[in-house]
Amino acid sequence: MNQLLKIQENFQSYLRGFDHTIENHIYDQQANSVKRRLYIYKDAYYLRLIEALQKNYPGVFLLLGDDFKKMTTQYIDQKPSQHYSINVFGKGIPGFLKQTAPYSARSELAEMAAFELALNVAIDTLDAPALSPEDMSSIAQEKWPKLKIKPHPSLQILKLKWNVAAIWQAVVEKNPPPTLTKNQTNTWIVWRKDIYTYYVMLSSADAFIIQSMKKNLPVAKICEGLCRWLDDEQVPQYLVNTILRWLHDKLLSEISL
């Protein structure tokens, strides 16, 4: 193996806590100077990752306070960075908070992390076309029952019990956050419209519609399912109005028959 490459790998292993082989390649100017000098780099490695995670998860940082550094240090130790992108590295935070004590005892932490991750995923998703009202009006009425409508690929669906969205909004706007409260489970969606991310809580009927679209179900099946919340005669107009609203919000991307 190339000697330089071997030294680089030794140094990487040291930063990630695997071994101390790199010490053999460092000139010892004074007693124990090798460990002290190397630790400067190791400390910087952790601090930069923690700082980056704090920027990606400001809501989690608010909820954890001083424990955020401890949590992220544990995360780095368990899931060392394998990618140049901090977004990729931080994707495991929601699962880590949900599965790792003592954080797992506080379900609001994993929910906040999932919400913040959804915002990052939405903004990073590759662009895709957005359907317009003209695209829908061009479809003959008799073809609508078999029509399948695909949501924009940036769309993320979340189930949230806590008011994490309101807290996150206050954090990014640098306003006093509302008191943490727990409600019944609600369906939220996060998506990107142009260069901005948006999020909204859905009614049960709208949640059913968007989930059905994600499952690639045709309009006829969606109408059948909506009868759970609406009278039969109300269903067509309700679905049309919802689709028109979502077209305006650039939530829908493709249609197929």
C-alpha positions in Angstrom: 0.0 0.0 0.0 1.2 3.5 -0.7 2.8 4.9 2.4 1.0 8.2 2.3 -2.3 6.5 1.9 -1.6 4.2 4.8 -0.7 7.2 7.0 -3.9 9.0 6.0 -6.0 5.9 6.8 -4.2 5.6 10.2 -5.0 9.2 10.9 -8.7 8.8 9.9 -9.0 5.7 12.2 -7.5 7.7 15.1 -10.1 10.5 14.5 -12.9 8.0 14.5 -11.6 6.4 17.7 -10.5 3.1 16.2 -6.8 2.9 17.0 -3.7 4.9 17.8 -1.3 3.6 15.0 -0.9 7.1 13.7 1.2 7.9 16.8 4.0 5.8 15.3 4.3 8.4 12.4 4.5 11.5 14.6 7.8 12.9 15.7 7.9 13.2 19.5 9.3 16.7 20.2 8.7 16.5 23.9 7.5 13.9 26.4 3.9 13.0 25.5 3.7 15.7 22.9 2.4 13.3 20.3 -0.8 12.6 22.2 -1.4 16.3 23.0 -0.8 17.4 19.4 -3.0 14.7 17.9 -5.8 15.4 20.3 -6.0 19.0 19.0 -7.1 17.5 15.6 -9.4 14.9 17.2 -11.1 17.6 19.3 -11.6 19.8 16.2 -13.0 16.8 14.3 -15.7 16.3 16.9 -16.4 20.1 17.4 -16.9 20.7 13.7 -19.3 17.7 13.3 -21.2 18.8 16.4 -21.5 22.4 15.1 -22.7 21.1 11.7 -25.3 18.9 13.4 -26.5 21.8 15.5 -27.1 23.8 12.4 -29.1 21.0 10.9 -31.1 20.2 14.1 -31.7 23.6 15.8 -34.9 22.3 17.3 -33.3 19.3 18.8 -30.5 21.6 20.1 -33.2 23.7 21.8 -34.9 20.8 23.4 -31.7 19.1 24.7 -29.8 22.3 25.7 -26.4 21.4 27.3 -27.0 17.7 26.6 -26.9 18.2 22.8 -23.1 18.0 22.8 -23.1 14.8 24.8 -25.8 13.3 22.5 -24.0 14.2 19.3 -20.7 12.9 20.6 -22.3 9.6 21.3 -23.8 9.6 17.8 -20.4 10.3 16.2 -18.8 7.5 18.2 -21.6 5.0 17.2 -22.0 6.2 13.6 -18.7 7.7 12.3 -19.0 9.9 9.3 -18.7 8.0 6.0 -19.7 10.7 3.6 -18.5 14.2 2.7 -22.0 15.6 3.2 -23.2 16.5 6.7 -26.8 15.9 5.5 -26.0 12.3 4.8 -24.0 11.9 8.0 -26.9 13.4 10.1 -29.7 11.3 8.7 -29.4 8.8 11.5 -30.2 11.3 14.2 -33.9 10.6 14.4 -33.4 6.9 14.7 -30.6 7.3 17.2 -32.8 9.5 19.5 -35.7 7.0 19.2 -33.6 4.0 20.1 -30.9 5.3 22.5 -31.4 5.9 26.2 -32.0 8.3 27.8 -33.2 10.2 24.7 -35.6 7.4 23.8 -37.7 8.3 26.9 -38.5 11.7 25.3 -40.4 11.0 22.1 -40.4 14.7 21.3 -36.7 14.6 20.5 -37.1 11.9 17.8 -40.1 13.8 16.4 -38.3 17.1 16.2 -35.3 15.4 14.5 -37.6 13.6 12.0 -39.3 16.9 11.2 -36.0 18.7 10.7 -34.6 15.9 8.6 -37.7 16.0 6.4 -37.1 19.7 5.8 -33.5 18.9 4.7 -34.5 16.0 2.5 -37.1 18.1 0.8 -34.7 20.9 0.0 -32.1 18.4 -1.3 -34.4 16.4 -3.5 -33.8 16.7 -7.2 -36.1 19.0 -9.0 -39.1 17.6 -10.8 -41.9 19.2 -12.9 -45.0 20.5 -11.1 -48.4 19.9 -12.5 -50.6 22.9 -13.5 -54.4 23.3 -13.5 -54.1 23.2 -17.3 -52.5 19.7 -17.2 -55.5 18.4 -15.3 -58.2 20.2 -17.3 -56.9 18.6 -20.5 -57.9 15.1 -19.2 -61.3 13.9 -20.5 -63.9 13.4 -17.7 -64.4 9.7 -18.6 -60.7 9.0 -17.9 -60.6 10.4 -14.4 -61.6 7.2 -12.5 -58.4 5.5 -13.8 -56.2 8.6 -13.4 -53.2 8.3 -11.1 -51.6 11.4 -9.7 -48.0 11.3 -8.3 -47.0 13.8 -5.6 -43.8 15.8 -6.0 -40.7 13.7 -5.0 -39.8 16.2 -2.3 -42.9 15.4 -0.4 -42.4 13.9 3.1 -45.2 12.5 5.2 -44.8 12.6 9.0 -46.9 11.5 12.0 -46.5 14.0 14.9 -47.9 14.1 18.4 -45.9 17.1 19.7 -46.0 20.7 18.6 -42.4 20.4 17.2 -43.3 22.4 14.0 -44.3 25.5 16.0 -41.2 25.2 18.2 -39.0 24.9 15.2 -40.6 27.9 13.5 -40.0 30.0 16.6 -36.4 28.9 16.7 -35.5 29.7 13.1 -37.3 33.1 13.5 -35.5 33.7 16.8 -38.7 34.1 18.7 -39.6 32.7 22.1 -40.7 29.1 21.5 -44.1 28.0 22.7 -44.5 25.5 25.5 -43.9 21.9 24.5 -47.3 20.2 24.3 -48.5 16.8 23.3 -51.6 16.3 21.2 -53.3 13.5 19.3 -51.3 12.1 16.4 -51.7 14.2 13.3 -50.4 13.8 9.7 -48.1 16.5 8.4 -46.5 16.9 5.1 -43.2 18.7 4.1 -42.3 19.6 0.6 -40.4 22.0 -1.5 -42.1 24.7 -3.6 -39.6 26.3 -5.9 -36.6 27.0 -3.6 -38.5 27.1 -0.3 -39.7 24.3 2.0 -43.2 24.3 3.3 -45.1 22.2 5.9 -48.7 21.8 6.9 -50.9 19.6 9.0 -53.5 17.7 7.1 -57.1 16.7 7.9 -57.8 12.9 8.0 -59.4 13.1 4.6 -56.5 15.0 3.0 -54.0 12.6 4.7 -55.8 9.7 3.1 -55.7 11.3 -0.3 -52.0 12.1 -0.3 -51.1 8.7 1.1 -53.2 7.0 -1.6 -51.4 9.1 -4.2 -48.1 7.9 -2.8 -49.4 4.3 -3.2 -50.2 5.0 -6.8 -54.0 4.4 -6.3 -56.4 5.6 -9.0 -58.9 8.4 -8.5 -61.8 5.9 -8.3 -60.2 4.1 -5.3 -59.5 7.4 -3.6 -63.1 8.4 -4.0 -64.2 5.2 -2.5 -62.0 5.7 0.5 -63.2 9.3 1.0 -66.7 8.0 1.7 -65.3 7.2 5.2 -65.4 11.0 6.0 -67.8 12.4 3.4 -71.2 11.7 1.9 -71.1 10.1 -1.6 -72.3 13.3 -3.3 -69.7 15.4 -1.6 -66.7 13.3 -2.6 -66.1 14.4 -6.2 -66.1 18.1 -5.5 -64.0 17.7 -2.3 -61.4 15.8 -4.3 -61.3 18.3 -7.1 -61.0 21.3 -4.7 -58.2 19.5 -2.9 -56.3 18.7 -6.1 -56.7 22.4 -7.2 -55.3 23.6 -3.9 -52.3 21.2 -4.2 -51.7 22.2 -7.8 -51.3 25.8 -6.6 -48.9 24.6 -3.9 -46.9 22.7 -6.5 -47.4 19.5 -4.5 -48.2 17.3 -7.5 -45.8 16.2 -10.2 -47.1 13.6 -12.6 -50.2 12.0 -14.0 -50.8 8.7 -15.7 -53.6 6.6 -16.9 
